[in-house]
Structure formats: C-alpha cells, structure tokens
C-alpha cells in the first residue's frame, strides 16, 4: 500500500507541477503578447515619425531667404516626338512684385541627355513686365510673359519619350517659397501661351 500511496502522491505532484507549468506558460505567452503589441506600437510610431520627417524634407530651411522647396512640380511622358513644356508661375507681372529662382532637373531618355535648367527673374508690377531675368541650361530654357500676364518658363525637347523632370525652388529677395501645386506644367507645341 505504501507503494500505491507513493505513486498517488507522485501523480498528484506531477499534476500540480503540470498545472503550475501550464499557468507559467500562459503567463509567459500573455507577457510576450503584451510586449509584442508594445513593440509593434513603438515601431509604428517611429515609422510615422520618420515618414513625417521625410515629408518635411520637401522644404529645407526656416522659410526665410535661401529656403529650398523640392519637387514642387513634375513632368513625365512616355509619348514620342518633339515637345515644348511650359511652366506657368503664379506670378502676374501687372499685379505682383516678386522675385523667383527655379531649378529643373531630369532625364530626357530618348535624347540621352540630362535636363538641367535654372530660371531667375522678377515679376515687376511697376513696369508691368518681367525684369532682371536669366534662363540657363539644357533644352533651350526661355522665360517669357504669357498672354495672361503670367510668367512662364519654357523648355524644348527634340524627343519626349520617357522624358522626366522635377522642379525645385529657392526663396529669393522679395519672393515667396513656391510649394507643390503653385506651378502649372503645360505641354504644348506653341512657342508662347
């Protein structure tokens, strides 16, 4: 009987130990699950913080003179043949006094050429004209005042197949900092709009 009693005690102790281990496993699983949720939440917060910081990189500077804004306008076409692209600035020479500085960068794939142009000038309401302007770079950069009295930048391409470019801006003089949506990109074969 002593052996039966010892076996019964051993079975009881084994069941108690199994119950304790099961409870510990459940406690560990719960803790791990809680910590995984905590880590996932932390990672999501950090990702949002990084994404927000990357969004902020579209503007570099404090908003004052010399501040840069990137990717304020873009152009892409997979068409073929020659084309002319006009950038309509939100500057009216009859009603505004504002300086500007724009940089256009990209790739004219079918021409196997870099797109690289800089436009500067001053929409000057006192004269009702564009003054102290310069356009330099590839693809015949030209500045002009359109029929709507707005300032336009023009680039001409011999081949537009997979033509891609982006427009950046710098706040200069008494000008504003252009942002996304301020500049209208117009593809048109006419020389001036």
Number of C-alpha atoms within 10 A of each C-alpha: 6 7 8 9 10 11 12 12 12 12 12 12 12 12 12 12 12 12 12 12 12 12 12 12 12 12 12 12 12 12 12 12 12 12 12 12 12 12 12 12 12 12 12 12 12 12 12 12 12 12 12 11 11 11 10 11 13 16 21 13 14 9 14 14 15 16 16 23 23 18 18 19 20 18 15 15 12 11 12 13 10 12 18 20 19 26 18 20 17 15 25 22 24 17 15 18 19 19 21 22 24 20 19 21 19 18 18 22 16 16 15 10 13 17 21 18 22 20 21 20 20 24 27 20 16 11 11 16 20 25 14 10 16 14 19 15 17 17 18 13 19 19 21 19 21 15 9 10 18 21 23 26 23 24 21 20 19 14 18 22 19 17 24 18 19 18 22 22 26 25 21 20 14 12 20 18 20 23 17 15 12 14 19 16 19 15 16 14 13 10 12 15 16
